[in-house]
Amino acid sequence: MNLSTHELKTDSGGLSLLKTWSPVAAITFGTFTFVTTEFLPVGVLPEVASSFAISQGHAGLMMTLPGLLAAIGAPSVLLLAGNINRRSVLIFLCMLLVLSCAISAVATEFEWMLLGRALFGIGLGGFWSLALAISPQLVPERLVPKATAAIFAGVTTAMILGVPLGTYISGLWGWRASFVVTGMLGVLTLATQVLTLPTLPARSKMRVHELVGFLAAPVAKVSLISVVLVFVGHFSTYTYVAPLLVSAGLDTQTITLTLLGFGLVGFMTNIIASRFLPQRIHAALFVNLTSMALVLAALPIVAELPVLLLVALMVWGAAWGALPLCMSTFHRSVPSANEEASSTVFITVIQLAIAAGSGFGGSIVDRFGLSTVFFAGALLYAVAIIFLSTSMAFARRG
């Protein structure tokens, strides 16, 4: 049977669409896998601490160490990669993810667990920097905004599923099984990249002076200081959500559903925010920062009232859901001649903030107790509000 011209065009269009978006889907799946693996310890932290007979603050190093190594890895990987094809670099970083999950899953000492998390951190920093920088190479210029949004969708989805997935699997088969599952996701990610990614030649060899030059812009300093305050404030507290829920007397199933609800409401606010960004970026930042400050201050007060605690966590999830997109939108307004330099600085600062946040939170929990860390997080968000207000006031004055 002969195909009509219309059918041939339809088939050709479908194949062209698949060819265009398959690499983007592979990178999106990669961001999902990396971010899921990054936040996995949040959901299994109490079990890991008990297994290795260490404090929960000490177990928080599973978040702190990868953040530090990712902050080092983000610029180091790209500086060392030089002119190496970016496809090869991405595939190598995914292999590092699989190896790290394998080490974490079989670790018999906490030091081995930290080794696995350190290897993961190096891969995380390099992958994130490249994922944000290569979208112009994956799709035509007119589709770059959609491709970038799709890549961020992997992050949002991971924030919805990553922590509750770890908690759920840990409840069924133990915390080691959680790392086995993320390792399997890593293998699948590796396969999709091998099959779909085109050759991605380095457009330019990134140099140290480009990183330093990016930081010279005043708006870059405002963006990065805001990122530090926002992410330290969040991860100093979010790392200890599971212990907070356990101390409130909630069972594993309820904790899993609560963390899933936290992610779902965040996903919804992320979609809502994307409809009016970047035009309303300042308003979006202040609304969400204020909500975060208020809800974190309220959490210790309602900790003994399970219903109010769950409501407060949903408000927290809604406020946090739009903040990473808002911070990214604000950062992308900074002029830059090198996209890799801009994304590398952004990811480096985020990972440093995550590491600092979880480490800061762990020290507060060990010294002053669980409730105090949430008051500290609220204080950091109050500082962020004052800092942004002051910076924008000076900007309006010229």
N, C-alpha and C positions, 0 to 999 in steps of 0.2 A: 504494500500500500504506500502510495506517495504521500509525503507530508506536505501540507499547504505551506505557503510562504509565512502566514501568520504563526503557524505552529513552530516553524523553524526559528522565527524571531523570538518566540516565547521561550523555547528551549535554550537558545543562545543567550537570552537575557538572564535566564535562571542560572546558567553556568557562569556567566560573567559576575552575577551578584555573589554566587558562592565563592568564586575565586577572589573577589574583592574583600569579602568579609571573613573568610576562613582564617587568615592570619590574625585579624583583630580578635576573633573568637578565641584563638589559641593563647594570645597574650592576656585576654580577659580571664580565661580559665587559669592561667598562670598566676595572675594577681590574686584570684580567689584562693588558690592553693597556698600561696606564700602567706597571705594575711590570715587564713584559717590556722596555719601552723604557728604563726607568730602569737596569736591570741589563745591558742589551745590551753596553755598552762593556767589561764585564768579560771577555766571551768574545772580543772582537776587539781588545783593547788592544795586543797586540804588533804586529798588522798596521797599525793606525792610527799607532802611533809610528813604524814604519818608513816608512809612506807620507809622513808629514809631516817626516821626519828629525828627530824630537825624542826625548827620553828617555822611558822608560816611566813614570817619576815625573811628568813633565810631561803625558803623555797621560792620567794619572789625573785631571786636571782635568775630564775628561768626566763623572766621577762627582762630583767635589767641587762644581763650579759649580751643577749642577741641585739638589743637596742644599741649598746655601745659598739659592738662589732659591725653592725649595719651602718652606723655612722662613719666608721672607718672604711668599711667596704665600699660605700657609695662612691666616694671620690677615687679611692685606690684602684678599684676594678677598672674604672674608665680611664684613669691615667696610665695604668699598666697595659690596658688593652691596646692602646695606641691606634693603629690602623687595622687591627684584626676585624674581620667581618663580624658584625653584631649578632648575626644568627648563631655563629659558633659560640660566642660568649654567653648568649641566653641559654643554649643547650647545656653548656658546662655548668652554669649556675643551677639549673634544674637538677642535674646529676648530684650536685652538692646538697641540695634539699633532700633528695632520696637517701643519701648516705647519712645525713644528720638525723633523720627520723629513725633509721635503723639503729643507730647508736643509742638514741634516747629510749627506744623501745626495749632494748635488752640491757640497759645500764643496771649494774648491781651496786654501784656506789654513786653518790650524788655528784662526785667529780666527773664521772663518765657522762652523766646527764648534762652537765655544764659543757663538756667538750662537744657533745652533739649540738647543743644550742648555740655554741660559739660558731661552729661550721655553718649552721643555718643562718646566723646573723650576717656573715660575710656574703652568702648568696642572696639574702634578702636585700641588702643595701644595693648591690650591683644590679639585681633584677629590677627593682623599683625605679632606679635612675634611668635605665634603658627603656623600660616600659612606657614611661611618660615622654621620653624624648623621640622614640622611633615612629610614633603615629603618623607623622608626615611622610614617612617612607612606605607605609602600609597601604594608604588609600590616597585618592586624588585630593588636591588641596581643599576643594569645596566640602569634602567629607571629613576633614581632620577634626572639627569640633565634635561630630557624632562619634568618631572613633575614640577620642579622648574620653568622652562621656561613657562609652561602653567599657573602656578599661577601668574607669572608676566604679562602674557597676559591679565589677568583680570584687572590689574592696567592700562595697556596701553589702553585697550578698554574704561575703565572708564574715562581716561583723554581725550579720543576722544569724548565720548558721554555725560559725566557728566555735564560739564558747559553748552554746547549748549542745552542739554535736559532741564536743569533748566530754561534757558532763553526762550526756546520755549514754555514750559508749562506755565510759568509765563505770557507770552504774550497772551496765549489763555484764561486762567482761573485765573490768579493771582498767586503770589508767594507761597501762602499757598498750592495750588494744587501740587507744586513741591515737597513739603515735604510729601504730601499724597502718591504720586507716589513712592518715595523712601521708604516710609514705607511699601507699598505693595511689593516692591522688597525684602524688609527685611523679610516679611512673606514667600515669595516664597523661599528665601535663607534658612530660618529656616526649611521649609518643605523638601527641598532637602538634608539637612544635617541629619535630623532625619531619612530619608529613606535610605540614601546611606553610611553614614560614619560608618566604622567598629569600634569596640572598640579600643581605643588608649591609652593603659596604659602608665603612665609616665615612661620614661626610667631612669630618675634620678631626684631627688629633687634639683632644682636649688638653689644655695646658693649665698649670697652676695659676698663671696670671689672669686667665679668664674667670676663674673662680673668685679670685681676689677683686677683680674689676667689677664683677656683678654686685659684690657687697658694698661698693662705693656709693650706690644710689641710696639717697635717704629713705625712699619708700621701701627699699629692700630691707633696711634695718628695722623699720616699723613692722613689716610683714613677719620677719623672722623672730623678733622679740615677742610678737603676738602669738606666733606658733608655739614658742617655748612655754608661755604662760598657759595657753589653752591645753596643750598636750600633757604637760606636767600635771596640771590640775585634774585632767581626766584620768590619767593612768596611775596617779598616786592613789586614787580612790577606786577606779574600776577593777584594778588588780585584786581588790579585796571585797568584791561584791559577793562571791560565793561564801567566804567566811561570814559575812554579815547575815546572809540568808540562813546559814547553818545555825548561827547564834540566835536567830529569831525562832528556831525550832521547826523550820520547814524541811520536808523530806526531799529526797533526790529528784523525784518526779516533778514536784512543785517548783524546785529550783530550776530544772531544765526548762519547764514551760515559762517561767518568769524571764529567764535569759532570752528565750526565743521571742517572747512578747517585747522585750526591750529592743531587740534587733528589728522586729517588724514595724514598730512605731517609728523607729529611726529611719527605716527604709522609706516609709510613707512621707515623712517630713523632708527627706532628701529629694524625693520626686517633686514635692510642692515647691521647695526652694529653687530647684533647677528651672522652674517656669518663669521666675522673675529675676534671676541672676543673669548678668552682673549689674543690671540697672539699679537694683535695690540692695546692693551688697552691704552698705553701712547699716541700714535698718535691720537686715537679717542678722548681722553680727551682734548688734546690741540686744536684740530680742532673745537670741539664743544664749548669749553670755549671761544675761541677767537671770534667765530661767535656770541655768546651770548653778549659778551662785546661790540662788534661793533654795533649790531642791537639795543641794549637797548639805547646806546648813540645816535643813529640816530632817534629813535621814536619821541622825542619831536620836532625835527627839521622838520620832515615830517608830523606832526600831522594835519596841515592845508591842506594837499594834500591827499585826501582820497585814490587815487589809490596807491601812494607810501606808504601810511600808511598800506594798506592791503598787499602789497608786503613785507614790513618789518615784518609784523606779521607772514606771511608764513615762512620767513627765520627764525624767532624766533622759530616757531613751529618745524621746521626741526632740528634746533640746539638742542632744549630742548628734542626732542623725544628720542634721544639715551643716554642722560646724566644719567637718573636713572639706566638704565642697565649698563652703564659704571661704575658708582659709586658702584653698587652692585657687579659687577665683580671684581673691585679693592678691595673691602672689603672682599670678599670671599677668597682672597689670604692670608688673615691674619690667621696664625695658631691658632686653637682653639680646646680644648678638649671637649667642650660642645657646640653643635650646637644652643641650646636655648639661651645660654649666648651671642653668637656672634650675632644672629638675634635680640635679645632683645636690645643690645647696639646700633646696627645699627638703629632700628626703633625708639628707644628713642631719639637719636640724630637728626634723620630726623624730628620727630614731634616737638622737641624743636626748630629746625631751621624754620619749617613752622610757628610755633607760633611767633617766634621772627621776622621772615620776614614780616608776615602780620601786626604785631604790629609796627614794625619799619617803614613799608610803610605807615601805617595809621597816625603815628605821623608826618611824613614828608609831607604827603598830607595836613593835617590840618594846619600845620605851614607854609609851603613854596609853596604849590600848587602841582597840579597833575604832571606837567612836571618834577619837580625836582626829584621825586622818581625814574624815569627811569635813570637819570644820576647817582644817588646813586647806583642803581643796576649794572650799567656798571662798576662803580668803584670797587664794590665787586668782580666782575668776573675778573677784572684786577689783584686784590690782589690774587685771587685763582690761576691764571696763574703763577704769580711770586712765590707763595708759593710752588706749585707743581714742578716748574722748579728747585727751590733751593733745595727742598727735594730730588729730583731724582739725582741732581748733587752730593750731599753729599753721597747718596746711592752708586753711581758708584765709588766714591773714597774709598768705603769700610766702 
